[in-house]
């Protein structure tokens, strides 16, 4: 009796599952600090809006609905995974800085991942999240979600990975995680390395000085001082990195 309503309802289910899959892994949207009811309500509101934007069509005859539902969820999770890989490089840089500052034993509980993380990794994770929001990362995610319906229709069952994701860009994002982390942590690594060399010289010239205990005092102070000095430059580096890899969507 109401074919347009049936088409909109069926498309809404597919859009909702793809959106939930993206929110499951995407930065900002996957944070467990946000209550599940809030995220669910947000997903429903976005689904209602996207149904009007995408202008759904009736499903083809003999379409495997449950397979389409599963593939839509997987494709949404793929978008969130790619976005999460971009921020993983910043988290790697924070781990490197934390190790060089001698704070490896100072672990805190991260409610987002429900695991113990280092202090500097948590700091850089929050910093990267703020820069991601400021530079339009949430807009990139929803733009990628809307564009995904052109690349992979909601009722399609032919899932070819290489046709949807640029393999070259994905390889760069995953392969440059260590390189970008070193780029971010480079100043602190060099400063602490120079400090280790100076302490080594002191230990040879004055063996009575307990250099090992001094390193526990100087490394965190030196690392914190270097971070305060280079933080504006680090923000620019992280922003340029996020903007450069935004075109993967």
C-alpha positions in Angstrom: 0.0 0.0 0.0 2.9 2.4 0.7 5.9 1.4 -1.5 7.8 4.6 -0.8 7.5 4.0 2.9 8.7 0.4 2.5 11.7 1.5 0.4 12.6 4.2 3.0 12.3 1.7 5.9 14.4 -0.9 4.2 17.0 1.6 3.2 17.0 3.0 6.8 17.9 -0.4 8.2 20.9 -0.7 5.8 22.0 2.9 6.5 21.7 2.4 10.2 23.8 -0.8 10.1 26.5 0.9 8.0 26.5 3.9 10.4 26.7 1.6 13.5 29.6 -0.2 11.9 31.5 3.0 11.3 30.8 4.3 14.8 32.1 1.0 16.2 35.7 1.8 15.1 35.8 5.4 14.0 37.6 8.0 16.2 35.5 10.2 18.4 32.3 8.3 17.6 33.6 5.0 19.2 34.5 6.5 22.6 33.0 4.5 25.4 32.8 7.6 27.5 29.7 8.5 25.5 26.7 6.5 26.8 25.4 3.8 24.5 21.9 5.3 24.5 23.3 8.6 23.3 25.2 7.0 20.5 22.2 4.9 19.5 19.9 8.0 19.4 22.5 9.9 17.4 22.7 7.0 14.9 18.9 6.9 14.5 18.7 10.7 13.9 21.5 10.5 11.4 19.8 7.6 9.7 16.6 9.5 9.3 18.5 12.4 7.8 20.5 10.2 5.4 17.4 8.4 4.1 16.3 11.8 2.7 19.7 12.7 1.4 20.5 9.4 -0.4 17.0 8.9 -1.9 16.6 5.2 -1.5 15.3 2.8 -4.2 13.4 -0.5 -3.7 15.6 -3.6 -3.3 16.0 -5.8 -6.3 14.0 -9.0 -6.5 15.4 -12.0 -4.6 17.9 -9.9 -2.7 19.5 -11.7 0.3 18.5 -9.1 2.9 20.5 -10.6 5.8 23.7 -10.8 3.7 23.2 -7.1 2.7 22.8 -6.2 6.3 26.0 -7.9 7.2 27.9 -6.4 4.3 26.7 -2.9 5.2 27.9 -3.3 8.7 31.3 -4.6 7.5 31.7 -1.8 5.0 30.9 0.8 7.7 33.4 -0.8 10.0 36.0 -0.6 7.2 35.5 3.2 7.0 36.0 3.5 10.8 39.1 1.2 10.7 40.8 3.4 8.0 40.1 6.5 10.0 41.4 4.9 13.2 44.7 3.9 11.4 45.4 7.5 10.7 45.3 8.4 14.4 47.3 5.3 15.4 50.5 7.0 14.2 50.1 9.8 16.8 49.5 7.2 19.5 52.7 5.5 18.5 54.6 8.7 18.8 53.2 9.2 22.3 54.4 5.7 23.3 57.9 6.4 22.1 58.1 9.7 24.0 56.7 7.9 27.1 59.4 5.3 26.9 62.2 7.8 26.4 61.0 9.9 29.3 61.3 6.9 31.7 57.6 6.8 32.4 57.0 3.2 31.2 56.0 2.1 34.7 53.5 4.9 35.0 50.4 3.4 33.4 46.8 4.6 33.6 43.5 3.0 32.9 41.9 4.2 29.6 38.1 3.8 29.8 37.8 4.0 26.0 39.8 0.8 25.4 39.5 -0.7 28.9 43.2 -1.3 29.0 46.2 0.3 30.6 48.0 2.9 28.5 51.0 5.1 29.0 50.6 8.7 30.2 52.0 10.3 27.1 50.1 8.0 24.8 46.9 9.0 26.5 47.9 12.7 26.2 48.7 12.4 22.5 45.5 10.4 21.9 43.4 13.2 23.3 45.4 15.8 21.5 45.0 14.0 18.2 41.3 13.6 18.8 40.9 17.4 19.4 42.9 18.2 16.2 40.9 15.6 14.3 37.6 17.3 15.3 39.0 20.8 14.7 40.3 20.0 11.2 36.9 18.5 10.2 37.5 14.9 10.8 33.9 14.2 11.7 32.8 15.8 8.4 35.3 13.6 6.5 33.7 10.5 8.2 30.2 11.4 7.2 31.2 12.5 3.8 32.9 9.1 3.3 29.8 7.4 4.6 27.6 9.2 2.0 30.1 8.6 -0.8 30.3 4.9 0.2 26.7 4.4 -1.1 28.0 5.3 -4.6 30.9 2.9 -4.4 29.0 0.1 -2.7 25.2 0.3 -3.0 23.2 -0.7 0.1 21.7 -3.8 -1.6 24.9 -5.0 -3.3 26.4 -8.4 -2.5 29.6 -8.1 -4.6 32.2 -7.0 -2.0 35.5 -6.4 -3.8 37.9 -4.7 -1.4 40.2 -3.3 -4.0 37.4 -1.4 -5.7 36.4 0.5 -2.6 39.6 1.4 -0.8 42.7 2.9 -2.4 45.2 0.2 -1.6 48.2 2.5 -2.1 46.9 5.1 0.4 45.9 2.3 2.8 49.4 0.9 2.6 50.9 4.3 3.2 48.7 4.9 6.3 49.5 1.6 7.8 53.2 1.5 6.7 53.9 5.0 7.9 52.7 4.5 11.4 56.2 3.9 12.7 57.7 6.6 10.5 55.2 9.3 11.6 55.5 8.2 15.2 59.3 8.8 14.9 58.6 12.1 13.2 56.5 13.2 16.2 58.7 11.9 18.9 62.0 12.9 17.2 62.8 16.0 19.2 62.3 14.2 22.5 64.3 11.2 21.3 67.2 13.3 20.3 67.2 15.3 23.6 67.1 12.2 25.7 69.8 10.6 23.6 72.0 13.6 24.1 71.3 13.5 27.8 72.2 9.8 28.0 75.5 10.6 26.3 76.3 13.4 28.8 75.4 11.2 31.7 77.6 8.5 30.3 80.5 10.9 30.1 79.9 12.0 33.7 79.8 8.4 34.9 83.3 7.8 33.3 84.8 11.0 34.6 83.3 10.8 38.1 82.4 7.2 38.9 81.3 8.2 42.5 78.2 9.9 41.1 75.2 7.6 40.8 74.3 8.4 37.2 71.6 5.7 37.1 69.5 7.4 39.8 70.0 10.9 38.2 68.6 9.7 34.9 65.3 9.0 36.6 65.1 12.6 37.6 66.5 14.3 34.5 64.7 12.4 31.8 61.1 13.3 32.7 62.1 16.9 33.4 64.0 17.2 30.1 61.2 15.5 28.1 58.5 17.7 29.6 60.6 20.8 28.9 61.1 19.8 25.2 57.4 19.0 24.8 56.4 22.4 26.1 58.8 24.1 23.7 57.8 22.1 20.6 54.1 21.6 21.3 53.0 24.3 18.8 55.1 22.7 16.1 53.8 19.3 17.0 50.2 20.5 16.6 51.0 21.8 13.1 52.7 18.5 12.2 49.8 16.4 13.4 47.3 18.8 11.6 49.2 18.5 8.3 49.4 14.7 8.7 45.7 14.4 9.2 44.8 16.7 6.3 47.3 14.9 4.0 45.7 11.5 4.6 42.1 12.7 4.6 41.9 12.1 0.9 41.9 8.4 1.5 38.2 8.7 1.8 
